[in-house]
Amino acid sequence: MSMLQTDYEGTGRRAVFVKRIARMVFRGLEAGLGQAVKPARALGGRLRYLSPLPRRFTGAYRSFEEANAAAHNAGRLAGYNHKEVAPVSFEEMCKVAPWDYPVLFWLARLRDETEGLLDAGGHMGTKFRAFRGLLDLSDSYPWVIYELPEIAEAGRRRAEQEGIMQLRFIDDLSAAPVLPVFLGSGLMQYLDRPLSSLLSELPRLPPHLLLNKVSFRRDGKPVVTLERIGRAYVPYQMRDEASFVQDLQRLGYEQVDRWSIPALSHVIDTHPELGPSESAGFYFRLTHRRT
């Protein structure tokens, strides 16, 4: 039975499923993550697979590929690159949230020495719409959004409808202009590779990185879950912070600032024994280039 199944399939099949999950839990197996579990809490989480109520986070996987395959095998809409996902919570995301203020602080500080930014994972321009009333952004200030093809196309159409000429959307990093600021707000949990790999595809490393809402595991053991966004199940990664920082240091970046975001701590509904995630934001500055 698919681990995403929530529909009623009869008492017999349900009983078999519960017994199978219980055996796994009491043996101390944790979905291939190799850690001991607290049986009662873990069993309670696994039983949520049977609930007809929607869950925000489902499953614990070792990779994006495993998580995506689980969503596909369950017959779900898998991944973020779907036009149906683009409008989900759009209006809410265009509002300034409390955790946006550190980003606004650094963008304002950098405004005099930078001209333009690359907004990676910037959806349909939500941060531009949220920030434009609070920042001095002239009409000539380039705000380039790198997104998946379906999201980029939806963003392009919406910007045209609203007459926002300042936004430019790309879905290929080879088309990215050289810009001094790289903004990734809510990017990292949906990125299926290290950030250094993405940055290395740019024509030149940006001098400034502003990364917000980065999700970490407090025990340092990365895990990928599936986040329900509208009708889609999207792989969502909780990383190891030390490895994340070291990855950028190898490119020559220095961590200048870090801020915690307690409000964005999450527990995986079906795996509560893994504990809550931790969310943070960062400002990194390129001090030298390493080969």
C-alpha positions in Angstrom: 0.0 0.0 0.0 1.3 3.5 -0.8 2.4 5.4 2.2 0.4 8.4 0.9 -2.8 6.5 0.8 -5.6 8.2 2.9 -8.8 6.8 1.3 -10.8 4.1 3.1 -10.0 0.7 1.7 -11.9 -1.7 4.0 -11.4 -2.8 7.6 -9.3 -5.9 6.7 -6.7 -4.1 4.6 -6.5 -1.3 7.2 -5.9 -3.7 10.0 -3.1 -5.4 8.0 -1.5 -2.0 7.3 -1.7 -1.0 11.0 -0.1 -4.3 12.1 2.7 -3.9 9.6 3.5 -0.3 10.7 3.4 -1.4 14.3 5.9 -4.2 13.7 8.2 -1.7 12.0 8.0 0.8 14.8 8.5 -1.7 17.6 11.6 -3.1 15.9 13.0 0.4 16.0 13.3 0.9 12.3 13.0 4.4 11.0 12.4 4.5 7.2 16.0 3.7 6.5 17.3 6.6 8.6 19.0 4.2 11.0 17.9 5.8 14.3 16.1 4.5 17.3 12.5 5.6 17.7 10.1 6.3 20.6 7.6 3.6 19.8 4.4 5.2 21.1 5.0 8.6 19.4 6.2 6.9 16.2 3.1 4.7 16.1 0.8 7.7 16.6 2.5 9.4 13.6 2.3 6.3 11.4 -1.4 6.0 12.1 -1.9 9.5 10.6 -1.4 7.8 7.2 -4.9 6.4 7.8 -6.5 9.7 8.6 -8.8 11.3 6.0 -7.6 14.7 7.2 -5.0 16.5 5.0 -1.5 16.5 6.3 1.1 19.2 5.6 4.1 17.0 5.8 4.1 13.3 5.0 6.8 10.6 5.1 10.6 10.6 5.7 12.9 9.8 2.9 16.6 9.7 2.2 16.5 11.7 -1.0 14.4 13.9 -3.3 14.2 11.0 -5.7 12.7 8.7 -3.1 10.2 11.3 -2.0 9.2 12.1 -5.6 8.8 8.4 -6.4 6.6 7.9 -3.4 4.3 10.7 -4.5 4.2 9.3 -8.1 3.5 5.8 -6.9 0.6 7.0 -4.9 -0.9 8.7 -8.0 -0.4 12.2 -6.6 0.7 15.4 -8.4 4.4 15.3 -7.6 6.8 18.2 -7.4 6.6 21.9 -7.8 6.7 22.3 -11.5 2.9 22.4 -12.2 0.7 25.3 -13.2 -1.8 24.2 -10.6 0.8 25.0 -7.8 1.6 28.5 -9.0 -1.5 30.4 -7.5 -1.5 28.5 -4.2 -1.2 31.1 -1.4 0.0 33.7 -3.8 -1.7 36.7 -2.1 -0.5 35.6 1.3 3.1 35.3 0.0 3.0 38.8 -1.4 2.7 40.2 2.2 5.7 41.1 4.4 6.2 38.4 7.1 8.2 39.0 10.3 11.1 36.9 9.0 11.4 39.1 6.0 12.8 42.0 8.0 16.4 40.8 8.2 16.4 40.4 4.4 15.0 43.9 4.1 17.6 45.3 6.4 20.5 43.8 4.3 18.9 44.8 1.0 18.6 48.4 2.2 22.2 48.3 3.5 23.5 47.0 0.2 21.3 49.2 -2.0 24.0 51.9 -2.6 26.6 49.4 -3.6 24.5 47.0 -5.7 22.3 47.3 -8.7 19.9 44.5 -9.2 19.4 41.0 -7.9 18.7 37.4 -8.9 15.7 36.0 -7.0 16.1 32.2 -7.2 13.0 30.3 -6.4 11.2 33.7 -6.4 7.8 32.2 -7.4 5.8 34.7 -9.4 7.5 37.7 -7.9 6.1 37.5 -4.4 9.0 39.1 -2.7 9.2 41.9 -5.2 5.6 42.7 -4.6 6.1 42.4 -0.8 9.2 44.6 -0.7 8.7 47.2 -3.3 6.9 49.6 -1.0 9.7 49.3 1.6 12.8 49.6 -0.6 14.0 52.2 -2.9 13.7 50.3 -6.2 13.8 52.4 -9.3 12.1 51.2 -12.4 15.5 50.5 -13.8 16.5 48.2 -10.9 16.6 44.7 -12.5 14.8 42.0 -10.5 15.3 38.7 -12.2 13.5 35.6 -11.1 14.8 32.1 -11.7 12.1 29.5 -11.4 10.8 26.2 -12.8 9.3 26.5 -16.3 5.7 26.3 -15.3 6.0 28.8 -12.4 8.2 31.1 -14.5 5.6 31.2 -17.3 2.7 31.8 -14.8 4.8 34.6 -13.2 5.5 36.2 -16.6 1.8 36.2 -17.5 0.8 37.7 -14.2 3.4 40.5 -14.4 2.2 41.4 -17.9 -1.4 41.5 -16.7 -0.4 43.8 -13.8 1.9 45.9 -16.0 5.0 45.2 -13.9 7.8 45.7 -16.5 10.6 45.5 -13.9 10.3 41.7 -13.4 12.1 39.3 -15.7 11.6 35.5 -15.5 14.1 32.9 -16.5 14.0 29.1 -16.2 17.6 28.5 -17.4 20.6 29.8 -15.4 22.7 30.2 -18.6 20.3 33.1 -19.4 21.0 34.8 -16.0 22.7 38.2 -16.2 25.6 39.0 -13.9 24.0 40.6 -10.8 25.5 41.4 -7.4 22.8 40.0 -5.1 21.5 36.4 -5.0 18.3 36.2 -3.1 16.9 32.7 -2.1 13.9 33.1 0.2 12.3 29.7 0.7 14.5 28.2 -2.0 16.7 25.7 -0.1 14.1 23.3 1.1 12.9 22.7 -2.5 16.4 22.6 -4.0 17.4 19.1 -5.0 21.2 19.7 -4.8 23.8 21.7 -2.9 23.6 25.5 -3.3 27.2 25.6 -4.6 26.1 23.5 -7.6 23.5 26.0 -8.5 25.8 29.0 -8.0 28.5 27.5 -10.1 26.2 27.5 -13.1 26.0 31.3 -13.0 28.4 33.3 -15.3 30.0 34.8 -12.1 29.6 34.1 -8.4 27.4 36.9 -6.9 29.2 38.9 -4.2 26.2 38.8 -1.8 23.9 35.9 -0.8 20.7 36.5 1.1 19.2 33.1 2.1 16.0 32.9 4.1 13.8 30.2 5.6 16.4 27.5 5.3 15.2 24.3 7.0 17.6 22.2 9.2 17.4 19.1 11.3 18.6 19.8 14.8 20.4 16.4 15.1 22.3 17.2 11.8 20.8 14.2 10.0 19.2 15.4 6.7 15.8 14.1 5.7 13.4 14.8 2.9 9.6 14.8 3.5 6.7 15.6 1.2 4.9 18.9 1.7 1.3 19.2 0.5 0.9 22.4 -1.6 -2.6 22.5 -3.0 -3.1 19.2 -4.8 0.7 18.5 -5.2 3.1 16.7 -2.9 6.5 18.5 -3.1 9.8 17.1 -1.8 10.9 19.3 1.1 14.5 18.9 2.5 15.6 19.5 6.1 19.4 19.9 5.9 22.5 19.7 8.1 23.5 23.3 8.9 27.2 22.6 9.3 27.4 21.0 5.8 25.3 23.8 4.3 27.7 26.5 5.6 30.8 24.6 4.7 29.5 24.1 1.1 29.4 27.9 0.7 32.7 28.5 2.5 34.4 26.2 -0.1 33.3 28.7 -2.8 34.9 31.5 -0.8 31.8 32.9 1.0 32.0 34.2 4.6 29.0 34.1 6.9 28.2 37.7 8.0 24.8 37.2 9.7 22.4 34.5 10.8 18.9 34.8 12.2 16.6 32.2 13.7 12.9 31.8 12.6 11.2 29.9 15.4 7.7 30.3 13.7 8.8 28.2 10.8 9.8 25.1 12.8 7.9 22.1 11.5 7.2 18.5 12.7 6.6 15.8 10.1 3.0 14.7 10.8 3.7 11.1 10.1 7.2 11.0 11.8 6.9 13.2 15.0 9.7 11.2 16.7 12.2 12.9 14.4 11.5 16.1 16.2 10.9 19.7 15.0 13.0 21.3 12.3 14.8 24.6 12.7 14.5 27.5 10.3 17.1 30.2 9.8 18.2 33.0 7.4 21.7 34.1 6.4 23.8 36.8 4.8 27.0 35.5 3.1 29.6 37.7 1.4 32.1 36.5 -1.2 35.6 37.3 0.2 37.7 35.3 -2.2 37.2 32.7 -5.0 38.4 29.2 -4.4 39.3 26.7 -7.2 
